[in-house]
């Protein structure tokens, strides 16, 4: 029997295609199962892709999203589909990274959220983009994002 808080989820457990764009993607949420505790949720997407808005060439990134939930948590399949929707989305690294963070903030209103976008080099230059919303509550363990800085062949 499905818990009542999960009955509003339309994508989880259903045949769901990739959204045509980030704007068309639906992020679904459920109530925080431990609202009396401050704790960290981490999503890691090591194979994120988008396209350059000028050249149409693919861009690749390793994304790490950390957040301390408030009333809501994001449902992970809907997040995966949202991230997948960027595959045909033309935007610079900075725009993609910050758009993802802002959309999560708008949808789930976390107490704190940070995103690290570790973009693979194109033209010999890696671009790392970091965003943060709010202050991390005291006492929450926030591990290092674990992504090594780009070192090239050295």
Backbone torsions as a table, in degrees:
resi	resn	phi	psi	omega
1	UNK	NA	131.9	-178.9
2	UNK	-80.4	133.0	176.2
3	UNK	-63.3	148.2	-177.5
4	UNK	-57.3	-35.1	-177.6
5	UNK	-67.6	-14.1	-179.6
6	UNK	-98.6	-5.3	-174.2
7	UNK	-68.3	-21.0	-179.5
8	UNK	-82.4	-8.9	-179.3
9	UNK	-73.0	125.1	-178.2
10	UNK	-105.4	-21.3	-174.7
11	UNK	-94.8	-37.1	-178.1
12	UNK	-66.9	125.8	179.8
13	UNK	83.1	1.5	-179.7
14	UNK	-114.9	155.0	172.8
15	UNK	-70.3	112.6	-174.7
16	UNK	-131.5	122.0	177.7
17	UNK	-81.3	165.9	178.6
18	UNK	-68.8	136.3	176.9
19	UNK	-64.9	152.3	-178.2
20	UNK	-72.9	-23.0	-178.4
21	UNK	-156.5	161.9	175.5
22	UNK	-59.7	-34.8	-180.0
23	UNK	-66.7	-32.1	-179.3
24	UNK	-81.8	-16.8	-177.8
25	UNK	-69.7	141.7	177.3
26	UNK	-106.4	120.0	171.8
27	UNK	-90.2	124.4	178.8
28	UNK	-101.8	154.3	-177.5
29	UNK	-137.7	155.8	173.7
30	UNK	-132.0	162.0	-178.9
31	UNK	-66.8	145.7	179.7
32	UNK	-61.2	123.4	-178.3
33	UNK	-74.5	-13.0	180.0
34	UNK	-134.8	62.7	-173.0
35	UNK	-65.9	-17.1	179.8
36	UNK	-84.6	-3.0	-178.0
37	UNK	-121.2	143.8	168.9
38	UNK	-93.9	122.7	-179.0
39	UNK	-147.0	164.3	-175.6
40	UNK	-103.4	137.6	170.7
41	UNK	-115.5	133.4	179.6
42	UNK	-124.1	133.0	170.2
43	UNK	-117.3	134.1	178.2
44	UNK	-122.1	128.1	179.5
45	UNK	-125.4	90.9	-175.3
46	UNK	-78.0	-5.5	-176.8
47	UNK	-128.0	40.9	178.8
48	UNK	-69.2	139.5	177.4
49	UNK	-136.0	145.4	170.6
50	UNK	-145.1	-173.7	177.2
51	UNK	-127.6	150.9	176.9
52	UNK	-66.6	130.0	-178.0
53	UNK	-71.1	-14.2	-178.6
54	UNK	-98.2	-50.6	-174.3
55	UNK	-94.8	-20.4	-175.4
56	UNK	77.9	4.9	179.0
57	UNK	-76.2	150.6	-179.7
58	UNK	-72.5	145.4	172.7
59	UNK	-120.6	143.6	-176.6
60	UNK	-126.7	144.1	179.6
61	UNK	-145.6	159.7	170.2
62	UNK	-109.4	112.1	-179.1
63	UNK	-101.9	140.6	172.7
64	UNK	-129.2	120.9	-179.9
65	UNK	-115.9	120.4	176.9
66	UNK	-116.4	136.5	173.4
67	UNK	-151.5	153.7	172.9
68	UNK	-105.6	114.6	-174.2
69	UNK	-71.4	151.1	168.7
70	UNK	-97.3	-115.8	-179.5
71	UNK	-75.8	-24.2	-171.9
72	UNK	-124.3	154.2	166.4
73	UNK	-122.5	152.1	178.9
74	UNK	-84.0	140.0	177.3
75	UNK	-78.1	129.3	-167.5
76	UNK	-67.4	-34.2	178.4
77	UNK	-65.7	-40.4	179.5
78	UNK	-66.1	-33.8	176.0
79	UNK	-66.5	-42.7	178.3
80	UNK	-60.0	-44.0	179.0
81	UNK	-66.4	-38.3	176.3
82	UNK	-60.3	-48.4	179.7
83	UNK	-64.0	-37.4	177.6
84	UNK	-62.7	-30.8	-177.3
85	UNK	-64.8	-13.7	179.2
86	UNK	-80.2	-9.4	-175.9
87	UNK	-57.7	-30.7	178.5
88	UNK	-114.6	18.4	-178.1
89	UNK	-97.3	123.1	179.7
90	UNK	-92.0	111.3	177.1
91	UNK	-161.4	152.4	176.3
92	UNK	-68.2	161.6	-177.1
93	UNK	-53.2	-45.3	-177.1
94	UNK	-61.2	-43.5	-178.6
95	UNK	-65.6	-44.3	179.3
96	UNK	-60.8	-50.2	-176.4
97	UNK	-59.9	-48.7	-176.3
98	UNK	-72.4	-31.6	177.4
99	UNK	-63.6	-41.1	178.9
100	UNK	-63.6	-48.7	179.6
101	UNK	-60.7	-45.8	-178.1
102	UNK	-65.5	-38.9	179.5
103	UNK	-63.5	-41.1	177.2
104	UNK	-64.0	-42.7	178.2
105	UNK	-60.3	-44.3	-179.2
106	UNK	-64.6	-36.2	-174.4
107	UNK	-84.8	-38.3	-172.9
108	UNK	-116.9	-6.0	177.4
109	UNK	46.2	60.2	179.3
110	UNK	-69.5	160.9	174.1
111	UNK	-67.7	-32.5	-179.3
112	UNK	-157.9	143.7	176.4
113	UNK	-147.6	140.3	170.4
114	UNK	-136.4	149.9	176.6
115	UNK	-133.0	135.8	172.8
116	UNK	-115.2	121.2	175.9
117	UNK	-109.1	107.7	-178.4
118	UNK	-102.3	95.8	-173.2
119	UNK	-87.6	135.7	178.6
120	UNK	-71.9	149.0	-174.9
121	UNK	-63.6	142.4	165.4
122	UNK	-133.8	132.1	-176.5
123	UNK	69.2	20.7	176.3
124	UNK	83.8	3.0	-176.9
125	UNK	-124.7	114.7	172.0
126	UNK	-79.1	147.6	177.2
127	UNK	-124.0	121.9	175.3
128	UNK	-107.4	133.0	-176.9
129	UNK	-125.7	130.1	-177.7
130	UNK	-127.9	134.5	176.0
131	UNK	-132.1	152.2	178.7
132	UNK	-145.2	138.9	176.7
133	UNK	-124.8	122.5	178.3
134	UNK	83.4	-176.7	177.5
135	UNK	-109.9	135.3	177.9
136	UNK	-67.9	129.0	178.5
137	UNK	-59.8	142.0	179.0
138	UNK	-59.6	141.6	176.5
139	UNK	89.3	-7.1	178.8
140	UNK	-82.2	128.6	178.1
141	UNK	-78.4	120.7	179.8
142	UNK	-119.9	98.8	179.7
143	UNK	-69.6	159.5	173.9
144	UNK	-57.1	149.0	-178.4
145	UNK	-69.9	-14.5	170.6
146	UNK	75.7	12.7	179.3
147	UNK	-101.9	121.1	-178.7
148	UNK	-69.7	142.9	174.1
149	UNK	-62.5	151.3	-178.3
150	UNK	-67.6	130.1	-178.4
151	UNK	-118.7	-1.9	-177.4
152	UNK	64.4	-144.4	-179.0
153	UNK	-90.3	-2.4	-176.1
154	UNK	-72.0	NA	NA
